[in-house]
């Protein structure tokens, strides 16, 4: 049994890595969803639309910045589709598209 332990550990690590890779979304598809659904508020530069920020009395964080990038994928998904205190829920985005948007946001990391 002892000589199979390293092989077992390697198998577990490989399985975990593959499951993470398959669970991740497609950043290119996420960019398309972002442009159609998110860009009007969060801007083409990912820093937020100043007029919307002023009218809602909120501060948009740069999606490439540390405040957003340190969020877990689950928290990003929740924040992306809302609702939040000032944000109405986003409709028409499938769970797969949401995974893609999160992958796109991760690809922006500075």
PyMOL commands that set and color helices and strands:
alter all, ss='L'
color gray80, all
select helices_A, chain A and resi 2-23+27-42+50-56+66-69+73-81+95-107
alter helices_A, ss='H'
color red, helices_A
deselect
rebuild
show_as cartoon
